[in-house]
Amino acid sequence: MARLGVLLLLVAITVSASSEFDGTYGTFREEDQTWLVGNPLIQVSFQVDDQGRFRYRWLTDGASGRIWWAPDAYPSSPINLTIDGIQLDEQTSYSIVSHSVVAIEEPSNGVRFVLRLASPVISGEIQFEADVYENQPFIRYRTNYLNTSSVESFVTQADMLAWKFQDGRETYRDFFVGQWKYARSANFEPHETIFSRQFGPVQMFSGAYADHTAWRAVRDSRDFGLVAAWEFDGRALAHVEHQRGTRILKLDAQINDLNHRVSPGEAFNVPDAFIGVFRGDWDEAGYRTQRFVEDVLAVPMPDDGNFPYVMFNTWGYGTAIDEATVLLAAERAAGLGAEVFVMDFGWARKIGEWQPDPDKFPNGLRPISDYVHSLGMKFGLHLPLLEVAADAPILLQHPDWEASDPNRPRDYFGAKSFCPSHRPARQWIISETIRVIRQYGVDWLTQDGENMVKVCDSPNHSHAPGDSNYSNAVDGLDRILSVVQFFTPGVVWENCEDGGSMQTFKMVQRYVTSILNDSDDALTTRRAVYGATYPFPPRYTNRYMMDEPDSTYHSRSYMFGGPFIIMNRITRWSGETTAFVKKEVAMYKALRSLMRDAKIIHLMAQPDGVSPDAIQALDLKADRSVIFVYGHREKSTVSFVQPRGLDPNALYWVGFLEVPHSYLATGAQLMQKSIPVILPTSTTEVVSIVRR
């Protein structure tokens, strides 16, 4: 009770400071060197104790009152990294250089706690920052090391998620999802573990070309939960463990293969991470994350009213594209209502020689771009900017720019790769990408490639040996994107790394959408959407429809989420097919904003091709839903769907698109008794639920 009394006292003290920061607040108690940062939904407490040790004290769920205490006997510090062999953690003694709480307006309104620390064990300063934003139940934080010495330092270990909590004598479940991985046929499978019943940690492997998305959620038997994620495109090993002997819940996320050189006067930045609270099921954990991503992290949508777009991509023709084919396909796509036209692989002389193939495009790309624009569409271009053919002129001139990876599992259409953090290679990639965008009138760039965080063991590159995972993520890929995007404002980027094999919370800050799996069938696509819509907003569930659009089963399997990308030989379609797709495009446009902003509810198990599957988009503000129901293709069936998230006492109008009928029912009736859905052969039904 004494601890609770202290907490309530501190909360009361901070409330008086909250009006200055529009509902977010921060305060400092000098007598015990304690800081509190929060808003009505979340509060975190940090302390430098009387021995100079910087530690986390508690995390409070403001909505429910649930307190996630730090263990007294096993303290926890969010600063956890190794510099020149010296481990900085909860046992390190510091002196305070300065501290402040400041208002922030970008990327969203809130407050930032800033603490600068010095320690005699290292040659430099540590700066820790923690942000809280309006109406968000998350703490976003980062650690920076500044080398103030006259000699270089090396950072060899960094934990982005160093948190420990008392277990409260509870049992816990862990939840995360995979990402796409071609070699293992992995496809966003959910992983749920009651890890309190096992010994040892549950491990995740996240980042580019790894196994899992960079997100996990944990909840107890009363459905109080934590959500944690890290903003790093490189590979990391993350764990959660219930150490029942010491009654500790422990999380971590360690950067793989770290050996980063920090020159005098330079800084090393541990990638940002965020941790938050929720109450409910995994759909609730996902929804809270998605709202945070959209409000704080994600690159803004290019056209809020009309995004995600309807798009056409030429890869249905493979590399057999030329000027005549592309111009005719563009005309047909515009007639369907497409808003973006993308020229995919096959337009250039060769990979890494980003000039139009003169035999296919004798007049270059600008006339095509101009024609696409005249049809009212954006012009998109496919560009695997980190890849380079062995006989490309730039690699023949600079063979030392290649990423040296003797164990590379796959290549990209036979090409080699640049090392993007090697300074001369990086500068060429930046300048060449800017030239392509400007010269060809590009509005949308589809960035492809094989593992965009390259592995490189070259001892002669500007990155330190053994550091390509961090360097090629931060100094390579992210630096390239930040510079190119700065000099080409308004160009929209799509992440297409060998399918959805870089599903991270750094990715959402550079790309407006991301492919989930690459040119796959309807069932594979739905499986990906099912898993990806736990951690990521629906607009990051981009798929390519190569199936012939001969039924609503096919067209609508690629429709939930978004963008809706058609990738067929449109110039060969019959009039009947064209008319059908045009109707489907109109339906997608009518629903896209609802799906984009909705709470996604996973009504059934991940699609398996045997049982029916259904997914619900719930508009919480308008209290309306749309449910896509997919059945067996071989025969007509009736499926029973139980929506969730409705007001039990409200009256709803239920309507059906394919078998037109409707009826009125209360929310309680619909959630308890289910909705019978008739599914004719090769048909996907769309169910509408609207509050009366």
N, C-alpha and C positions, 0 to 999 in steps of 0.2 A: 504493500500500500504506500510505503514511503516513496518508492520509485514513481508510482502513478501520480502521487501528489506533486512531485517535482515537475513531471511532464505537464500536468494541467496548469501549474503555475507559469511555466515557460510559454505554453500556448497562449495563456491570457495576456502575458506581457507582449507577445508578438502581434496580437490582434490590433493593438493600437497603432502599429507601424504599417498595417496592411493598406490603408487608404492611399498612401503615397504611391503604391505600385499597382493600383487597380486590382486588388484582390490577391496579388502575390506579395510576399513579404520576406524580409530577412532581418535578423537582429543578432546582437552579440552581448553575452553576459561576461563582463570582464573578470568578475570574481572567480569564475571557474573556467574561463576561456572556452565558452560553449557558443556555437552558432546554431541558429535554427533558420531554415529556409523552407518556404512552403506556400500553399494556397489552401482554399477550403477542402480540396480533395486529397492532398498529400502533404506531409511534413517530414523533413529529415533533420537530424541533429548530428553535428560534428563537434569534436572537442580536441584541443591540445591539452594533455594532462600535465600534472606538475613535474613530470620528467621529460616533457617536450614531445611526447608521442602523439601523433595525429591519428584519430580513430573515429569511426562511425559509432553512434550511440543508439539510435532508433530510427525506424521508418514507420510512420503512422498513416493508416487509411482513414482519411477524414470523413468519408461517407459512412463507413461502418464502425469506426472506432477501433478496428483491429490494429494492434501495435506489434511490429516486427522488431523485437529487441536484439541488440548485439549481445553475445555471451560475455559475461563479466570475466570468466576464467579463460576464455579463448577470444580475445578482442579481434577486431576487424578494421582494416584501413583500406580505403579505395586506392591509395598509392601503393603500388606493388610492381617494382621493376628493378633490374640489376644493371648497374653502371660500373664498368671497369672491375667487375667481379664483386662489387659491394651490393648486397641485397637491401633494398629499401622496402620496408613493410610496416606492420603495426608495432614492431619493437624498435624502430629507428627513432632516435632523439633528434629533434629539430629546434631551431630558434625561429621565431616569427619575424619575418622581414616586414611584411605589411599584410593588411587584410581590409576588405571592403565588401559592401553589398551595393550593387549598382542596378539601375533600371536598364532593361534592354528592350528594343523594339523589333529587332530582326533576329531570327526569322519570324518571331511572334512576340507579342508583349509578355514581359515577365521580369524576373530579377535574376541576377548572377552573383553568386558568392565567389569571391576571388581571394585566395590565400597564397602568399609567397613565403616559402620556407627555405632555410639554409641548414646544412648539417656539416660538421667537421669531417665526416667520413667521405664526402664527395667534393669534387672541384666544380661547384656550380650551384644553381638554385633550382628549386622545384616550385612550379606554380600549379595549384589545383583549382579547378573551377567547377561549380555545380549550378545548373540552370533549372528554374521552375517557370513554367509558362501558364498563362491564364487558362483556366478550365481544363487542364490536363493533369491526370493522376500519375505523372512521371517526373523523375529526376534525371536530367541529362548532364553528364559530367565528363571531364577530361583531365589528364595530367601532362604537363610539359616539363622537360628538363632543359635548362640553358647552361651550356658549357662556358663558364666565366674564366677558365684557365687559359694558359698559353699553349697547351698541348691537346691533341685530339683525344676524345673519349670514345668508348664503345658501349652501346646498350645491347645486352645479349638476352634479356628476358623482360617481358611486359605482360601483365595480366590486366585485361580490359574489364574484368567482372569479379573483382576480389571482394566478395561479401560473405559474411557468416551471420547466421541468425539462431537464436534459441528456438528449439523445436516445439516448445509449449506442450510437450508430451502428446503430439499429434502424429498422425500418419500422413504421408504425402505422395502425390502422383506428379509425374513429370510428363510434359507433352512437347513434341517438336515435329517438324515435317522434313522429309528429304527434299532434294532438288533433282532436276533432270540430270541423268548421267548416261550417256549413250553406251559406254562400254559395259555397264552393269545393268542396263535396262531399268534404272531407278527412275521413279516418276512421282515425286511429291507424296510418297506414302506417309501417313501419320504414324508416329511412334508414341505410344502411351505406356508408361511404366509405373507401377506402384513401387517406387524405389525404397520405401520404408521396409519392404519385405525382403530386400536383398542386401548383401554386403558389398561394399565397394561402390565406386561412382558409375553413373550413366554418362557415357561419352558421346559427344557430337564432333563431327569434322566439317567445318563450314568454310565458305569462301569459294573463289573461282576454281572450278574443276574439282571441287571436293564433293562431299556426300549430302550435306544438309544445309538448310537455310540458317541464317545467323540469328535465330530467335528461339526462345523456349519459354514455356509457362509452367508454373508449379502451383498446385493448390492443395489445401488440406481437406480433411473429411467434412468440414463445414462449408467448403467452397470459398474460403478466403484464399486469395492467390497473389502471386507475384509474376510479373512479366519482365523478361530481360532480353536485351538485344545489343549488338555491337555493330559499329559503322566502319567496317573494314572489308575491302574486297579481297584481300589476301587470305591465306589459309590459316585457320586457328583450330585448336583443340579446346573444347569447352566441356565442363563436367558439372553435374550436380550430385551431391551425396548426402545421405542422412546418416551421420555418425551417431548411432543410437547410444553407444557407451558414454559419450560426452554430451549427448542431447543437442547436437549441432546440425543445422542445415547449412551446407557449404556450396558456394558456386564459384566457378572460375571460367575464364576464356583466355587462353595463352596464345600469343602469336607464335606461329611455327618458324623455325629456322631463322632466328633473329640475330643479326650481328651488324648493327647499324653504326656507322662512323659518324661522330658528331665533332665537327671541327671547332676550334676556338671561336666563340661568339655566335655559334649556331645553336639551334634547338632541336630536340627530339620530341615529337608529339605522339603520345599514346593515343590511338584512335578513340574517338568519342564512343560512349556507350550510354544506354539508358535503362533504368529500372523503374517499374511502376507497380501499382496495386489494382486489383479488381475483385469483384465478388460475383461468382456465378460459374458458368461452364466454359469450355474452351472457345465457344463462339463469342462469348463476352470478352475473353482475353484477347481474341483476335480483333474484335471490333474496337476495343480501346486502343490497341496498337495502331490500327488503320487510321483512326481519327487523329492520333498523334502524328503519324507519318504525313498525312495530308496537311495538317495545320502547321507543322514545324519543319519537317525534313524534306518533303518531296519537291522536286522542281515543279514550278507552277504549270498548270494545264495551259496549253496554247490557246484554247478557245473554250471557256468554261461552259458555254451554252451548248456547244456542238461536239464536245469531246467525251468519250473516245470516238475517233473517226471511223467511217467506213472507208476501207482502203483497197486498192488493187495492187498486187505485186506480180511481176513478170516471171517468177521462178517456175510457174506452171509450164513454161516453155523451156526450162533449163537454160543452157547457154545459147540455144538456137533463137536468139533475138537479133533483129536488125531494124533499121529505121522504119521500113514499111510496116512491119509487124507491130512495133511499139506504137506508132502513130494510130493505127487502126484499133489496137487494144485500148489506147487512151480514150478514143472517141466512144467506144463501147462502154468502158468503165464509167465515164461521165454520164452516159445515158442511164446507168443503174442508180446513180446518186452517189458515186464514190467521191470522196473529198480529198484523198491523197493518192497519187499514182507513183509507185516505186519501181525504178529499173533495178533489177537484182543482178546477181553475178552474171558475168558474160559480156559486159559492155566495154571493158578495158582491154588494152593490148595484152596485158598479162598482169598477174598479181604483183603489186608493187610498182608497176608502170602505169600510173593512173591517167592515161590518155585514151580517148575513145579509139576502139578498133577501127581503122580507116576503111576496111572492107565492109564492115557492118554499118558503120555510121560515117559515111563520107563527108557529111556536112557538120560533123561534130554533135555535141549534146545540146548546145544552146538553143538551136531551133526546136528540138523536142521539148526542152524545158519551157520555152515560150509558148508552144502549142498547148502543153498541159495547163499552163497558167490561163491561156485564153479560154479553156474549157471550164474554168472555175475551180480547178484542183491545185493542190500543192504538189510540187515536184520533189520526189524522193529518190535517193541514190543509195545503193548498197556499197559499203566500203569497209573491207577488212583491213584497217589501216596499220595494224601491227604485223601483218603477214607480207612475205616477199618471195617471189619465185627465185629459184637458184640462178636463173639467167637474166633476171631483171637488171637493167643497167646500174641502178643505185647500189645493189649488192655486189655486183662485179667490181664497182669502184671502191666499195667499202666493205669487204668481206668480214672485217673485224667488228662490224655492227651487229652481227648475228647473235642471237641468244644461244649460248652454248649449253645444250641439254642432251647429253648422251642417252638419257633414259626416257626421252619424250615418247609418250605412248601412241599419239596420233599426230598427223600433220594436217594442214588445211589444203586440200586439193593438191597435194604434193609439194606445197610451198614450205619455205623456211620461215623463221620469225626474227624480227628485230628485237633487240633488248631495249625496252622503252625507257628505262631509267639511265641508260648510257647516254650522256649528254649530247654528243653529236647526232646520234640516231634519233633521240627525242626531238631535237630542234628540227631535223628534216621532216619528221612525221608531222609536227605542228605546222610548219610552213606549207607542206604539200597538202595537208587537209584543208587549210584555209584557202589555198589556191583553188582546189577542186570545188569547194562550196561557192566561192565567189564567181569563178569563171563559168560554171555550169548552171548557176541560178538555183542552187539546191535549197529547199525549204525543210526537208525531212531527211535525216541521215540514219540509215540502218547499219549500225556497226556490228560486224560479224567477226569471227575468228575462232581459233582453237586455244582455249585457256588464255584469257586476256591479261592475267597476271603471270607473266612468263617466268619459267625457271631458267636461271643462267648461272653457271659455275665459272664463268670467265674470271681469271684474276687480273685481267687488264682493262676491265671496264671501270667507269667512274663510280659505280656502286661498290661497296666493300665485298670481298669474297664471302660467300655464305649468307648474303643478305638480300637476295633477289626477291624473296617473298614479300618483305616489307617495302623494299625500294621500288620494285616494279608495280606495286599497288599504289603507293603514296607518291613517290617521285617520278613514277612512270605513267601509268594509266591516268591517275587522277590529275596530275600536273598537265598532261596533254589535253585532257578534256576541259580543264578550267581555263587554260589559255585559249584554246580554239573557240570555246563557247563565248569567252569574253570578246573576242575579235569578230565573231559572227553572230551577233545577237539576233534572236528571232528564229534561228534554226532549231528544229526539234529533233532530239536524238532518241533512237530506239535501240535497246540492248538486245542483241541477238548472238550471244556467245554459245554456239554449238547447241542451241536449245537453251533451256533455263538452267544453266550451270554456273551462274554467278548471281544468286538471289540473296542480296545483302542490303543492309540499310545505308550503305554508301552508294550503292547502285541507284537507289531512288532519288538521290540528290543530283544526279547527272543525266538521267534518262527519264523521259516522260512515260515510257512503258517498257515492258520486257517480255520477250518470247518465253513461253514455258517449255514447249517441246517442238522440235523442228520438223515441219511438214509431215505430221503423223495423222493417223486415222481418227475417226470420231470418238471411239471409246478411249483411246490413249489421251486425247485432248481433254475429255471430261474428267478423267482421273487426275490430270494435272491441275485443272481448275479447282477441283475439290480440295486438294491439299494446299495449293498456293493461296487460296482465299482464307486460310486461317491467319497467317502473319501479314499478308500484303493486301493493300487496297485492290479492289477488282480491276482498276485500270491497268494494273501490272500483270494481268492475265491475258497476254496477247497470244493468239494462235493463228496458224496459216491453214486455210481451207483448201486443200488439194483434192479432197473427195469431189466427185462430180455432184453438183447440187441438184440431185434428182428427187429429193424428198426433204421434208422438214426435219427428219431425224438427222440428216447430214448437215443441213444449213444451221440448225439451232444448236447442234453440238459445238459449234464454233462461235456462238453468239453470246453466251452468258459471260459477262465481264467486259474485257474489251480491249482494244479495237477489233472490229469485225473485218478480217483481212481475207479477201478473195484471191486465190492463187491458182487459177485454172486457165485453160486455153480459151479465153472468152471469145476470140474471133471465130471459133468453131461452134458456138452454141446455137441451138435452134431458137426460133422465136418463142416457143413455149417455155424453154429454159430461161431465157432472158426475162420474160414476163414474171415467172415464178420468183426469180432472184430479186427482181425489182420490188415485188411485194414484201419479201423477207427483209430487204434493206430498209424499207419504210417502217416495218415493225420494229427493227432494231433501233432505228432513230427515235421512235416513240418511247422506247424503254431504257435507252442507254444512261440517261442521267439518274434514273431511279436505281439501276444496278450499280452505277459508279459510286453513289453516295450511301448506299444502303448498308444495314447490318446484314451480313451473310450468315445464313443459318443452314447448317448441314443436316438435312432432314433424314437422310439414310446413310448407309455405309458408303465408302469409296466405291465408285462404279466397278463392277466386275464382269459385265457383259452377259450375265445370267439373270440376275435379279433386276427389277426396275430401280432407277435411281432418281433422286429429286433434290433440288437445291432452291432455297428461298432467299429472295432479296426483300428485306423489310425496311421500308421508309418510316423511321420512328417519328419524324415530325408530322407527316401527313397521315400516319397510321394506315398505310396501304402496303400491300405486298404483291409480288409477282413470283410464281413458282414455276420452274421448268421441270417437267416430268418426262423422263425417257424410259421407254419400255423395250420389250423384245421386238426385234425386227421381223422375226419369222411369222408371227401371228398376232392377232388382236388380243389385247388383255385389258383387265381392269386392275388398277393399282389404287391403294388407299394411302393417302398422304395426310400426315398430321402436322399442320403448320404450328409454329411457335411464335411467341412474342405478341400475341393479340391481347386486347383488353377483354377479360372474360365476360364483363357485363355489357359490352358494346354490341351493337348490331352491325353485321357486315354483309355486303353484297358480293356473292361469289359468282364469277363468270368464267367461261371456257371458250377458247379460241377455235379449236378444231372441231369439236362436237358442240355446236352452239346451244347452250342452255344456261340458266342462272337460277340462283335461289338466295334467300335470306336466312341467316343463322347467327346466333350469338358467338362471340369469341370462345366461350366455354364449350359450346357444342362442336365447333370446328376443331379445337385443340384436343378434345377428349374422344370424339366419335370419328374423326378423320373425314377427309373429303374423297369420295369415290371419283376416280379419274379414268375415263375410257381412252384407251390407247389403240387406235387402228394401226394396221401394219405400216411400218416405216414412218411413223408419225411421232412427233414430240408435241405434247400438249402444253399449253401455257395457261396457267390458272391465275386469275386476278382476284384479289381480296381487297375490297375498299370499304372503309368505315362509312356507315350511313349518317 
